[in-house]
Amino acid sequence: MYESLMTIVERPPQLFVRGKGSWLWDDSDKCYLDFIQGWAVNCLGHCPKIITEKLQDQSSRLISPSPAFYNEPSIKLAELIVVNSSFDKVFFSNSGAEANEGAIKLARKWGSKHKDGAYEIVTFHNSFHGRTLATMSASGKPQFNDLFEPKVKGFSKAFLNDIESVKRYVNDKTVAVMVEPIQGEAGVIVAENSFMRELRDYTKSHNILLIVDEIQTGVGRTGKMWGYEWAGIEPDIMTLGKMLGGGVPLSALVATDEASCFDYGDQGGTYNGNPLMTAVGLGIIETVISKGFLTNVLESGKTLETGLKNLSKTYDLGEVRGRGLLLAFDLNQDIATKIVKTAFENGLLINAPRPNLLRFMPALNVTRDEITAMLERLEKVLVAVLSDQS
Ligand SMILES: *Cc1c(COP(=O)(O)O)cnc(C)c1O
């Protein structure tokens, strides 16, 4: 196909040209119902008015004053995140990996200042934290194991929902534990509330920072503003990405006053906190915190969950799990790739993070009618693929 693009992933040949809400069109004008949404990114769907307006308005006034000067949208967005979370300070960046890279740096800095040079971070098997060298090293994705050696040192992998496995890796050199409230890429594995609380108690009593990677769970995805709220805990550091920009490149490293210990020159970046992207982030957060928005996410999530559970029952398939509008459907057999492909042909975009598993990450403002339409299309595809199997 397009020979000048570097090969990184197998893509379908279609060229995508426009989107509106939950719908995406290719250049033959075929229309797709989109439950991938840019990989859990477009929280208000494709090209929502708020983003188009913010981009138009801000781009006509100021795009890049310099990361070393103040600008209004970044200040307002940081304030909004702080007021609506348990944190005090924000550093904006451009991708999830970059935010996590920043979290790792901040933890190491804190270790050098406050914990005798401690630098090790306990992460988890099957976790995903990004594709820079350090974040790949932090990730517990088996496919990363032998890639780009040597890895960045200082990460050990415990098991999610197993506090004893965390304790086994903690020593004098441990500065932080980094965890996803829901392991998205691993197949929507929820960190139990009791585990998150044990983790918080244990790290606090051992003077270790707790970092939550909320790049997939933050900004309303689970039906609460931040995923950590489900466990009623207050972490030391949080990273945001994906939905924070609603489709534009924006991420954030968020921390408590105690954890925010960078000195001048430790952290930065050319585009970091630029007003064009932070103006969009402001529009997103204002929308997600507006009255009734998260209640609606929870209700839509329930509708989708119930529909998927009905399909599971009808066709004798597996578990439906997740929170809010981050849900997975276990098919109990390795047909997920086939289903994704057949669904694509039939104008439905869904994702298979595992050979036996479908993942759903629609826009947070997806309508009940769109959920119903998705379930109808999925059922047709399921019937076709299952009858093909037998
Ligand atoms: C997507 C994701 C990342 C990486 O974000 P990028 O913007 O692709 O760098 C990191 N952590 C989690 C939990 C993610 O879902």
The ligand as a Gaussian input file, in Angstrom:
#p B3LYP/6-31G(d) Opt

LIG

0 1
 C       -2.354000       4.107000      25.727000
 C       -1.689000       3.926000      27.029000
 C       -0.378000       4.392000      27.272000
 C        0.466000       5.024000      26.189000
 O       -0.064000       6.198000      25.699000
 P        0.497000       6.799000      24.311000
 O       -0.249000       8.081000      24.136000
 O        0.213000       5.796000      23.250000
 O        1.961000       7.008000      24.492000
 C        0.152000       4.223000      28.534000
 N       -0.543000       3.641000      29.523000
 C       -1.804000       3.188000      29.340000
 C       -2.534000       2.567000      30.481000
 C       -2.413000       3.291000      28.083000
 O       -3.650000       2.813000      27.898000

